[in-house]
Amino acid sequence: MDIINLTKLGLKHSENALAERLRIQTGYDLTKPVTFYGIINERCNIKCRQCEYWRLPEYKQEITIQEWQSALISIKQFVGEFFINFSGGEPYLKKGFIDLLAFAHRHGIHCGITTSGFFLTKEKVTKTVSARPFNVNISVDAPNPELHDYLRGKPGLFVRLSEGIQFLLKEQKKQSVKFPIIIKPTINRLNFRLMPDLVKWTQQIGATAINFQPVNLWTTETYEELWIEEEDQEELTQVIEHLIEMKKSGAPIMNSDEVLRLYVSHFHHESASESVLPCRVGLRNFLIEAGGEVKLCNEFPSIGNIKEQSAKEIWYSEKAREIRQQTLICEQLCLMTCVSQKTIAERIKMGLKLLRP
């Protein structure tokens, strides 16, 4: 990541912000997607308590690496230079995944990775750094192995990912490649009190920044064990304010103050406030699932399949127009990292934070 690429991507978001306003006020649609996500697979070797993927009786048939390559080229032909974040499941389980990263880099496409850190071995780290990713996100839920490994369902994972971060830092230096290493915790009832300590751990281990997201209701554990209930929400508020003070003092926290404070509303099951409506996710998101289905938002049906249609055809299809209108009137409060709204000013602040040496 460098200031030139960051500026180019920032300009695209600025241009689309104007198109979004035009669409909302007049109905005339000049929008293009600017936020891209690729779910490489549903398969995972980690048994996270908040996730159902590893418990699925069967998985979607995955599109091939060659089909992913075609999808990326189709998107670039439509929107030009862009950034896409790949996740899973666990993307490193997909044979040829690192080759896909290298392919994207050769074609001027910026790719981020979200991983459990289990596969950040010396060999895979060397190949990953050579593929020049835009950033690497690592899921870490606690600053100690006992709680992190319990929440992620994999004994020894905390030590393994900690070693993987060191491999990344050393290989970046060796290859003279620099990209952000971002810690991504999922806040829940068992770990929220430890988030300030996790910020300190992030700094101590040498990662670039930390980006929080709240747990969502999905699995049995999220309902029975991980949701932050009423009796703990006053303490959650105190922790959030502590994080905001740490951020003001220079802690590398990526979330805006507004989004952090909305976590209490999230755990209250509140609707989105009028200040953030209408929802703009349908005017900017392009999420490709493991089988090639494309969605504007996980809460709505797919709008096409990247194996069968071009990115442009999907975006301007009748189905996309129908779903886009539905997203505009949705009042759900979405605070997961993948769909939380960010203003242009917030994106600039985030970019500058990631560019810190």
Backbone hydrogen bonds in HBPLUS format (Angstrom, degrees):
<---DONOR---> <-ACCEPTOR-->    atom                        ^
c    i                          cat <-CA-CA->   ^        H-A-AA   ^      H-
h    n   atom  resd res      DA  || num        DHA   H-A  angle D-A-AA Bond
n    s   type  num  typ     dist DA aas  dist angle  dist       angle   num
A0006-LEU N   A0002-ASP O   2.99 MM   4  6.12 163.3  2.02 155.9 161.4     1
A0007-THR N   A0003-ILE O   2.90 MM   4  5.89 149.4  1.99 137.3 145.2     2
A0008-LYS N   A0004-ILE O   3.00 MM   4  6.30 158.3  2.05 150.7 156.3     3
A0009-LEU N   A0005-ASN O   3.04 MM   4  6.27 166.5  2.06 152.7 155.5     4
A0010-GLY N   A0006-LEU O   2.90 MM   4  6.02 149.8  1.99 140.8 150.1     5
A0011-LEU N   A0007-THR O   2.92 MM   4  6.17 149.3  2.01 148.6 155.7     6
A0012-LYS N   A0008-LYS O   3.20 MM   4  6.57 150.5  2.30 144.4 151.7     7
A0013-HIS N   A0009-LEU O   3.17 MM   4  6.52 155.2  2.23 147.3 153.1     8
A0014-SER N   A0010-GLY O   2.98 MM   4  6.27 151.6  2.06 144.7 153.1     9
A0015-GLU N   A0011-LEU O   2.86 MM   4  6.12 162.3  1.89 152.6 156.6    10
A0016-ASN N   A0012-LYS O   2.91 MM   4  6.12 159.6  1.95 147.7 153.7    11
A0017-ALA N   A0013-HIS O   2.88 MM   4  6.03 141.3  2.03 140.8 151.3    12
A0018-LEU N   A0014-SER O   3.35 MM   4  6.72 147.5  2.46 144.8 151.1    13
A0019-ALA N   A0015-GLU O   3.18 MM   4  6.56 155.6  2.24 143.7 150.6    14
A0020-GLU N   A0016-ASN O   2.72 MM   4  5.95 151.1  1.80 151.1 159.3    15
A0021-ARG N   A0017-ALA O   3.10 MM   4  6.32 156.0  2.16 140.1 145.7    16
A0022-LEU N   A0018-LEU O   3.00 MM   4  6.29 156.7  2.06 147.4 153.7    17
A0023-ARG N   A0019-ALA O   2.90 MM   4  6.15 158.6  1.95 148.4 154.0    18
A0024-ILE N   A0020-GLU O   2.95 MM   4  6.19 159.7  1.99 152.1 157.2    19
A0025-GLN N   A0021-ARG O   2.95 MM   4  6.08 157.4  2.01 149.1 155.2    20
A0026-THR N   A0022-LEU O   2.85 MM   4  5.72 155.2  1.91 150.1 156.1    21
A0027-GLY N   A0023-ARG O   2.84 MM   4  4.47 136.6  2.02 115.0 126.6    22
A0034-VAL N   A0284-ARG O   2.93 MM 250  5.25 149.3  2.02 129.9 137.4    23
A0035-THR N   A0284-ARG O   3.02 MM 249  5.80 164.6  2.04 154.4 149.3    24
A0286-PHE N   A0035-THR O   2.90 MM 251  6.19 136.5  2.10 164.9 169.8    25
A0085-ASN N   A0036-PHE O   3.10 MM  49  6.48 161.3  2.14 140.4 140.4    26
A0037-TYR N   A0286-PHE O   3.10 MM 249  6.42 158.6  2.14 144.7 145.7    27
A0288-ILE N   A0037-TYR O   2.79 MM 251  6.07 171.2  1.79 161.2 159.0    28
A0038-GLY N   A0085-ASN O   2.90 MM  47  6.09 164.2  1.92 148.4 148.1    29
A0087-SER N   A0038-GLY O   2.93 MM  49  6.32 158.4  1.97 160.6 163.6    30
A0039-ILE N   A0288-ILE O   2.77 MM 249  6.07 175.8  1.77 175.7 177.2    31
A0040-ILE N   A0087-SER O   2.81 MM  47  5.98 147.6  1.92 164.6 162.7    32
A0090-GLU N   A0043-ARG O   2.86 MM  47  6.33 144.6  1.99 166.8 155.9    33
A0051-CYS N   A0048-CYS O   3.26 MM   3  5.37 166.5  2.28 109.2 111.7    34
A0049-ARG N   A0151-LEU O   2.94 MM 102  5.63 164.4  1.97 166.1 165.9    35
A0055-ARG N   A0052-GLU O   2.81 MM   3  5.25 150.1  1.90 117.6 127.8    36
A0056-LEU N   A0053-TYR O   3.17 MM   3  5.45 167.5  2.19 112.2 116.1    37
A0063-ILE N   A0290-ALA O   2.96 MM 227  6.39 156.9  2.01 166.1 159.3    38
A0068-TRP N   A0064-THR O   2.90 MM   4  6.26 146.5  2.01 144.9 154.9    39
A0069-GLN N   A0065-ILE O   2.88 MM   4  6.18 153.9  1.94 147.4 154.6    40
A0070-SER N   A0066-GLN O   3.03 MM   4  6.34 157.2  2.08 145.1 150.5    41
A0071-ALA N   A0067-GLU O   2.93 MM   4  6.12 151.3  2.01 141.2 149.5    42
A0072-LEU N   A0068-TRP O   2.91 MM   4  6.20 159.6  1.95 155.6 159.7    43
A0073-ILE N   A0069-GLN O   3.06 MM   4  6.33 161.5  2.10 151.2 155.9    44
A0074-SER N   A0070-SER O   2.91 MM   4  6.10 154.5  1.98 146.5 153.9    45
A0075-ILE N   A0071-ALA O   2.98 MM   4  6.27 154.3  2.04 149.4 155.7    46
A0076-LYS N   A0072-LEU O   2.98 MM   4  6.26 161.0  2.02 148.6 153.9    47
A0077-GLN N   A0073-ILE O   2.92 MM   4  6.14 154.6  1.99 149.8 156.4    48
A0078-PHE N   A0074-SER O   3.23 MM   4  6.41 135.4  2.44 134.8 145.8    49
A0078-PHE N   A0075-ILE O   3.01 MM   3  5.08 129.6  2.27  97.1 111.2    50
A0079-VAL N   A0075-ILE O   2.82 MM   4  6.09 167.8  1.84 165.8 167.6    51
A0080-GLY N   A0076-LYS O   2.76 MM   4  4.48 144.2  1.88 124.0 131.8    52
A0110-HIS N   A0082-PHE O   3.08 MM  28  6.22 163.4  2.11 168.6 163.9    53
A0084-ILE N   A0110-HIS O   2.87 MM  26  6.34 153.8  1.94 156.9 163.9    54
A0112-GLY N   A0084-ILE O   2.84 MM  28  6.18 157.9  1.89 145.2 150.3    55
A0086-PHE N   A0112-GLY O   2.82 MM  26  5.93 177.1  1.83 137.9 137.8    56
A0114-THR N   A0086-PHE O   2.83 MM  28  6.22 141.5  1.98 164.9 171.3    57
A0093-LEU N   A0090-GLU O   3.00 MM   3  5.76 164.4  2.02 124.4 129.5    58
A0094-LYS N   A0091-PRO O   3.01 MM   3  5.59 160.6  2.05 117.2 123.2    59
A0097-PHE N   A0094-LYS O   3.05 MM   3  5.48 149.9  2.15 142.8 138.6    60
A0100-LEU N   A0096-GLY O   2.98 MM   4  6.32 140.8  2.14 146.1 157.3    61
A0100-LEU N   A0097-PHE O   2.99 MM   3  5.03 122.9  2.33  94.8 109.8    62
A0101-LEU N   A0097-PHE O   3.13 MM   4  6.58 148.0  2.24 146.6 154.8    63
A0102-ALA N   A0098-ILE O   3.05 MM   4  6.40 157.1  2.10 147.9 153.5    64
A0103-PHE N   A0099-ASP O   2.88 MM   4  6.12 155.6  1.94 146.5 153.5    65
A0104-ALA N   A0100-LEU O   2.95 MM   4  6.17 161.7  1.98 149.7 154.0    66
A0105-HIS N   A0101-LEU O   3.00 MM   4  6.29 159.4  2.04 149.2 154.5    67
A0106-ARG N   A0102-ALA O   3.03 MM   4  6.30 158.1  2.08 149.9 155.2    68
A0107-HIS N   A0103-PHE O   3.20 MM   4  6.47 134.9  2.41 141.5 153.4    69
A0107-HIS N   A0104-ALA O   3.04 MM   3  5.15 132.4  2.28  98.4 111.7    70
A0109-ILE N   A0104-ALA O   2.82 MM   5  4.83 166.7  1.84 146.4 143.1    71
A0108-GLY N   A0105-HIS O   3.13 MM   3  5.15 162.9  2.16 110.4 110.6    72
A0134-PHE N   A0111-CYS O   2.60 MM  23  5.21 165.3  1.62 146.9 149.8    73
A0113-ILE N   A0135-ASN O   3.14 MM  22  6.48 140.4  2.30 134.8 146.3    74
A0137-ASN N   A0113-ILE O   2.59 MM  24  5.77 171.9  1.60 167.9 170.2    75
A0115-THR N   A0137-ASN O   2.96 MM  22  6.26 158.1  2.00 151.8 155.8    76
A0139-SER N   A0115-THR O   3.02 MM  24  6.32 160.1  2.06 155.7 161.9    77
A0120-LEU N   A0117-GLY O   3.29 MM   3  5.37 167.4  2.31 110.0 111.0    78
A0125-VAL N   A0121-THR O   2.81 MM   4  5.84 158.0  1.86 155.7 162.7    79
A0126-THR N   A0122-LYS O   2.98 MM   4  6.08 158.2  2.03 146.6 152.0    80
A0127-LYS N   A0123-GLU O   3.22 MM   4  6.52 161.2  2.26 147.1 151.3    81
A0128-THR N   A0124-LYS O   2.81 MM   4  5.95 153.3  1.88 145.2 153.7    82
A0129-VAL N   A0125-VAL O   2.89 MM   4  6.03 172.4  1.90 157.0 158.0    83
A0130-SER N   A0126-THR O   3.13 MM   4  6.25 153.0  2.21 139.2 147.0    84
A0131-ALA N   A0127-LYS O   3.07 MM   4  6.30 130.8  2.32 136.9 149.2    85
A0131-ALA N   A0128-THR O   2.98 MM   3  5.09 132.7  2.21  98.2 111.6    86
A0132-ARG N   A0129-VAL O   3.04 MM   3  5.25 161.2  2.08 108.2 113.8    87
A0136-VAL N   A0180-PRO O   3.00 MM  44  6.43 160.7  2.04 161.7 168.0    88
A0182-ILE N   A0136-VAL O   2.87 MM  46  6.19 159.2  1.91 148.9 155.9    89
A0138-ILE N   A0182-ILE O   2.79 MM  44  6.20 158.8  1.84 163.5 169.2    90
A0184-LYS N   A0138-ILE O   2.82 MM  46  5.77 164.6  1.85 145.8 145.3    91
A0148-HIS N   A0144-ASN O   3.23 MM   4  6.22 160.4  2.27 154.8 158.2    92
A0149-ASP N   A0145-PRO O   2.93 MM   4  5.55 159.2  1.97 137.2 144.2    93
A0150-TYR N   A0146-GLU O   3.21 MM   4  6.22 142.7  2.35 132.0 142.0    94
A0151-LEU N   A0147-LEU O   2.92 MM   4  6.14 169.1  1.93 159.9 161.3    95
A0152-ARG N   A0148-HIS O   2.92 MM   4  6.09 152.8  1.99 151.9 160.3    96
A0153-GLY N   A0149-ASP O   2.78 MM   4  5.55 114.4  2.22 128.6 142.2    97
A0154-LYS N   A0149-ASP O   3.14 MM   5  5.23 137.9  2.33 135.4 145.1    98
A0153-GLY N   A0150-TYR O   3.32 MM   3  5.06 144.8  2.45  91.7 101.6    99
A0157-LEU N   A0154-LYS O   3.16 MM   3  5.64 157.3  2.21 139.8 139.3   100
A0160-ARG N   A0156-GLY O   3.12 MM   4  6.26 159.8  2.16 148.1 154.4   101
A0161-LEU N   A0157-LEU O   2.82 MM   4  6.03 165.6  1.84 161.5 163.4   102
A0162-SER N   A0158-PHE O   3.02 MM   4  6.09 151.2  2.11 142.5 150.8   103
A0163-GLU N   A0159-VAL O   3.05 MM   4  6.29 154.3  2.12 147.1 153.0   104
A0164-GLY N   A0160-ARG O   2.98 MM   4  6.25 148.4  2.08 139.7 149.3   105
A0165-ILE N   A0161-LEU O   2.92 MM   4  6.24 145.2  2.04 146.5 153.9   106
A0166-GLN N   A0162-SER O   3.32 MM   4  6.64 154.4  2.39 140.5 146.6   107
A0167-PHE N   A0163-GLU O   2.92 MM   4  6.29 151.8  2.00 149.0 157.6   108
A0168-LEU N   A0164-GLY O   2.94 MM   4  6.22 154.9  2.00 145.9 152.3   109
A0169-LEU N   A0165-ILE O   2.99 MM   4  6.28 162.9  2.02 151.6 155.3   110
A0170-LYS N   A0166-GLN O   2.98 MM   4  6.16 164.6  2.00 151.7 155.6   111
A0171-GLU N   A0167-PHE O   2.89 MM   4  5.99 159.2  1.93 150.3 156.5   112
A0172-GLN N   A0168-LEU O   2.85 MM   4  5.98 153.6  1.92 151.0 158.2   113
A0173-LYS N   A0169-LEU O   3.21 MM   4  6.39 159.4  2.25 142.2 147.0   114
A0174-LYS N   A0170-LYS O   2.93 MM   4  6.16 155.2  1.99 144.1 151.7   115
A0175-GLN N   A0171-GLU O   2.89 MM   4  6.00 161.2  1.93 149.9 153.6   116
A0176-SER N   A0172-GLN O   2.85 MM   4  5.63 110.7  2.33 135.9 152.0   117
A0177-VAL N   A0172-GLN O   2.90 MM   5  4.79 156.5  1.95 139.2 144.4   118
A0176-SER N   A0173-LYS O   3.34 MM   3  4.96 149.7  2.44  91.8 100.5   119
A0208-THR N   A0181-ILE O   2.76 MM  27  5.15 141.7  1.91 138.9 151.4   120
A0183-ILE N   A0209-ALA O   2.91 MM  26  6.30 166.4  1.93 153.2 152.4   121
A0211-ASN N   A0183-ILE O   2.84 MM  28  6.22 159.1  1.88 168.4 174.4   122
A0213-GLN N   A0185-PRO O   3.13 MM  28  6.44 132.9  2.37 152.9 166.1   123
A0187-ILE N   A0213-GLN O   2.73 MM  26  6.06 158.3  1.78 153.5 159.1   124
A0215-VAL N   A0187-ILE O   2.94 MM  28  5.68 150.3  2.03 160.4 152.4   125
A0191-ASN N   A0188-ASN O   3.28 MM   3  5.64 139.7  2.45 105.1 115.2   126
A0192-PHE N   A0188-ASN O   3.06 MM   4  5.68 144.2  2.19 163.5 164.9   127
A0189-ARG N   A0226-LEU O   2.78 MM  37  4.86 160.3  1.82 127.4 133.5   128
A0194-LEU N   A0191-ASN O   2.85 MM   3  5.42 151.2  1.93 120.6 129.8   129
A0195-MET N   A0192-PHE O   3.36 MM   3  5.48 170.6  2.37 108.0 110.3   130
A0197-ASP N   A0194-LEU O   3.08 MM   3  5.28 117.4  2.49 102.6 117.7   131
A0198-LEU N   A0194-LEU O   2.94 MM   4  6.26 142.9  2.08 148.0 159.8   132
A0198-LEU N   A0195-MET O   3.07 MM   3  4.86 119.2  2.46  90.6 106.3   133
A0199-VAL N   A0195-MET O   2.99 MM   4  6.30 144.8  2.11 149.0 157.8   134
A0200-LYS N   A0196-PRO O   3.23 MM   4  6.58 156.2  2.29 142.9 148.2   135
A0201-TRP N   A0197-ASP O   2.91 MM   4  6.20 152.1  1.98 143.5 151.8   136
A0202-THR N   A0198-LEU O   2.88 MM   4  6.06 153.5  1.95 144.2 150.8   137
A0203-GLN N   A0199-VAL O   3.19 MM   4  6.55 153.2  2.26 146.9 152.7   138
A0204-GLN N   A0200-LYS O   2.91 MM   4  6.17 159.6  1.96 150.0 156.4   139
A0205-ILE N   A0201-TRP O   2.91 MM   4  6.04 158.0  1.95 156.8 160.5   140
A0207-ALA N   A0202-THR O   3.12 MM   5  5.46 137.8  2.31 165.2 166.4   141
A0206-GLY N   A0203-GLN O   3.26 MM   3  5.30 143.7  2.40  97.7 108.0   142
A0210-ILE N   A0252-PRO O   2.89 MM  42  6.24 149.5  1.98 164.8 170.5   143
A0254-MET N   A0210-ILE O   2.93 MM  44  6.07 171.1  1.94 168.4 169.1   144
A0222-THR N   A0219-THR O   3.12 MM   3  5.25 124.7  2.44  96.9 110.5   145
A0223-TYR N   A0219-THR O   3.38 MM   4  6.78 147.4  2.49 145.8 153.5   146
A0223-TYR N   A0220-THR O   3.18 MM   3  5.35 126.3  2.49  99.0 112.1   147
A0224-GLU N   A0220-THR O   2.94 MM   4  6.14 164.8  1.97 156.1 160.8   148
A0225-GLU N   A0221-GLU O   2.75 MM   4  5.06 153.5  1.82 139.1 144.3   149
A0226-LEU N   A0221-GLU O   2.92 MM   5  6.11 150.8  2.00 150.8 155.1   150
A0227-TRP N   A0222-THR O   3.11 MM   5  5.51 121.5  2.47 135.4 141.3   151
A0232-ASP N   A0229-GLU O   3.04 MM   3  5.77 154.6  2.11 121.4 128.6   152
A0233-GLN N   A0230-GLU O   3.22 MM   3  5.31 160.3  2.26 107.3 113.3   153
A0236-LEU N   A0232-ASP O   2.97 MM   4  6.27 146.9  2.08 143.6 154.1   154
A0237-THR N   A0233-GLN O   2.98 MM   4  6.14 154.1  2.05 139.1 144.7   155
A0238-GLN N   A0234-GLU O   3.17 MM   4  6.52 150.8  2.26 141.7 148.9   156
A0239-VAL N   A0235-GLU O   2.99 MM   4  6.31 154.8  2.05 149.0 155.6   157
A0240-ILE N   A0236-LEU O   2.88 MM   4  6.16 161.2  1.91 156.3 161.4   158
A0241-GLU N   A0237-THR O   3.01 MM   4  6.26 161.4  2.05 149.9 154.2   159
A0242-HIS N   A0238-GLN O   3.00 MM   4  6.21 147.3  2.11 141.6 150.9   160
A0243-LEU N   A0239-VAL O   2.92 MM   4  6.27 154.3  1.98 150.8 157.7   161
A0244-ILE N   A0240-ILE O   2.98 MM   4  6.30 152.9  2.05 148.8 156.4   162
A0245-GLU N   A0241-GLU O   3.01 MM   4  6.25 151.4  2.09 142.8 150.1   163
A0246-MET N   A0242-HIS O   2.91 MM   4  6.22 154.4  1.97 148.9 156.4   164
A0247-LYS N   A0243-LEU O   2.87 MM   4  6.12 153.2  1.94 146.5 154.0   165
A0248-LYS N   A0244-ILE O   2.98 MM   4  6.27 154.4  2.05 144.8 151.0   166
A0249-SER N   A0245-GLU O   3.10 MM   4  6.34 135.6  2.31 138.5 150.1   167
A0249-SER N   A0246-MET O   3.07 MM   3  5.04 128.5  2.34  93.9 108.0   168
A0251-ALA N   A0246-MET O   2.94 MM   5  5.37 162.6  1.97 143.0 138.4   169
A0250-GLY N   A0247-LYS O   2.98 MM   3  5.18 160.9  2.02 109.3 113.4   170
A0253-ILE N   A0251-ALA O   2.81 MM   2  5.72 138.8  1.98 108.2  95.8   171
A0260-LEU N   A0256-SER O   3.07 MM   4  6.33 164.7  2.09 153.5 157.9   172
A0261-ARG N   A0257-ASP O   2.99 MM   4  6.22 161.8  2.02 153.1 157.5   173
A0262-LEU N   A0258-GLU O   3.07 MM   4  6.30 134.0  2.29 140.0 152.7   174
A0262-LEU N   A0259-VAL O   3.09 MM   3  5.01 129.0  2.36  93.9 108.0   175
A0263-TYR N   A0260-LEU O   3.15 MM   3  5.59 162.6  2.18 110.4 115.7   176
A0265-SER N   A0262-LEU O   3.04 MM   3  5.04 113.4  2.50  95.7 111.5   177
A0266-HIS N   A0262-LEU O   2.86 MM   4  6.21 151.4  1.94 150.6 159.7   178
A0267-PHE N   A0263-TYR O   3.04 MM   4  6.37 157.8  2.09 150.8 154.2   179
A0268-HIS N   A0264-VAL O   3.04 MM   4  6.25 117.6  2.44 134.1 150.6   180
A0268-HIS N   A0265-SER O   3.04 MM   3  4.83 140.0  2.21  93.5 105.7   181
A0270-GLU N   A0265-SER O   3.12 MM   5  5.42 176.2  2.12 154.3 153.3   182
A0269-HIS N   A0266-HIS O   3.10 MM   3  5.27 161.0  2.14 107.1 112.5   183
A0272-ALA N   A0331-GLU O   2.79 MM  59  5.36 172.4  1.79 152.8 155.2   184
A0276-VAL N   A0273-SER O   3.18 MM   3  5.92 159.5  2.23 119.5 123.8   185
A0277-LEU N   A0274-GLU O   3.26 MM   3  5.05 155.1  2.32  97.8 105.2   186
A0283-LEU N   A0280-ARG O   2.90 MM   3  5.24 154.2  1.96 111.8 120.4   187
A0284-ARG N   A0281-VAL O   3.11 MM   3  5.43 167.7  2.13 113.6 116.7   188
A0285-ASN N   A0281-VAL O   2.86 MM   4  5.50 166.4  1.87 165.3 164.2   189
A0287-LEU N   A0295-LYS O   2.88 MM   8  5.06 169.8  1.89 162.4 161.6   190
A0295-LYS N   A0287-LEU O   2.79 MM   8  5.06 155.2  1.85 142.7 151.2   191
A0289-GLU N   A0293-GLU O   2.74 MM   4  5.25 172.8  1.75 164.7 166.7   192
A0292-GLY N   A0289-GLU O   2.89 MM   3  5.28 163.8  1.92 118.3 123.4   193
A0306-ILE N   A0292-GLY O   2.85 MM  14  5.25 157.0  1.90 150.5 144.7   194
A0294-VAL N   A0304-GLY O   2.84 MM  10  5.45 158.5  1.88 151.2 149.5   195
A0303-ILE N   A0294-VAL O   2.71 MM   9  5.73 159.6  1.75 161.5 168.4   196
A0300-PHE N   A0297-CYS O   3.14 MM   3  5.65 168.6  2.15 119.1 121.6   197
A0308-GLU N   A0305-ASN O   2.98 MM   3  5.58 147.0  2.09 115.2 123.9   198
A0309-GLN N   A0305-ASN O   3.05 MM   4  6.18 142.2  2.20 153.5 165.0   199
A0314-ILE N   A0310-SER O   3.03 MM   4  6.29 159.5  2.07 152.3 157.7   200
A0315-TRP N   A0311-ALA O   2.99 MM   4  6.17 163.2  2.02 149.9 154.3   201
A0316-TYR N   A0312-LYS O   3.17 MM   4  6.29 160.0  2.21 152.7 156.3   202
A0317-SER N   A0314-ILE O   3.31 MM   3  5.18 167.1  2.33 104.3 106.9   203
A0321-ARG N   A0317-SER O   3.01 MM   4  6.35 157.1  2.06 150.3 156.4   204
A0322-GLU N   A0318-GLU O   2.99 MM   4  6.23 153.1  2.06 146.5 153.8   205
A0323-ILE N   A0319-LYS O   2.94 MM   4  6.22 167.4  1.96 156.1 158.5   206
A0324-ARG N   A0320-ALA O   2.77 MM   4  5.80 157.3  1.82 148.8 156.2   207
A0325-GLN N   A0321-ARG O   3.15 MM   4  6.27 153.1  2.22 139.5 145.1   208
A0326-GLN N   A0322-GLU O   3.30 MM   4  6.64 147.9  2.41 138.8 147.2   209
A0326-GLN N   A0323-ILE O   3.00 MM   3  5.00 117.3  2.41  94.5 110.5   210
A0327-THR N   A0323-ILE O   2.93 MM   4  6.30 150.0  2.02 152.7 161.3   211
A0328-LEU N   A0324-ARG O   3.13 MM   4  6.37 145.8  2.25 144.1 152.7   212
A0329-ILE N   A0326-GLN O   3.29 MM   3  5.54 144.5  2.43 101.2 110.2   213
A0330-CYS N   A0327-THR O   3.21 MM   3  5.04 159.3  2.25  99.4 105.6   214
A0339-VAL N   A0336-MET O   3.04 MM   3  5.74 150.7  2.13 120.7 128.0   215
A0340-SER N   A0336-MET O   2.94 MM   4  5.81 135.6  2.14 162.4 174.5   216
A0347-ARG N   A0343-THR O   2.98 MM   4  6.31 153.2  2.05 149.7 157.2   217
A0348-ILE N   A0344-ILE O   2.97 MM   4  6.28 152.7  2.05 151.1 158.4   218
A0349-LYS N   A0345-ALA O   3.02 MM   4  6.29 164.2  2.05 149.9 153.7   219
A0350-MET N   A0346-GLU O   2.89 MM   4  6.09 158.0  1.94 146.8 153.3   220
A0351-GLY N   A0347-ARG O   2.88 MM   4  6.08 160.5  1.91 146.9 152.1   221
A0352-LEU N   A0348-ILE O   2.95 MM   4  6.22 162.8  1.98 155.2 159.2   222
A0353-LYS N   A0349-LYS O   3.01 MM   4  6.23 151.3  2.10 144.5 152.6   223
A0354-LEU N   A0350-MET O   3.02 MM   4  6.34 150.9  2.10 148.9 156.6   224
A0355-LEU N   A0351-GLY O   3.05 MM   4  6.29 131.5  2.30 141.6 154.8   225
A0355-LEU N   A0352-LEU O   3.22 MM   3  5.07 133.0  2.45  91.2 103.9   226
A0356-ARG N   A0353-LYS O   3.33 MM   3  5.55 161.0  2.37 102.9 108.5   227
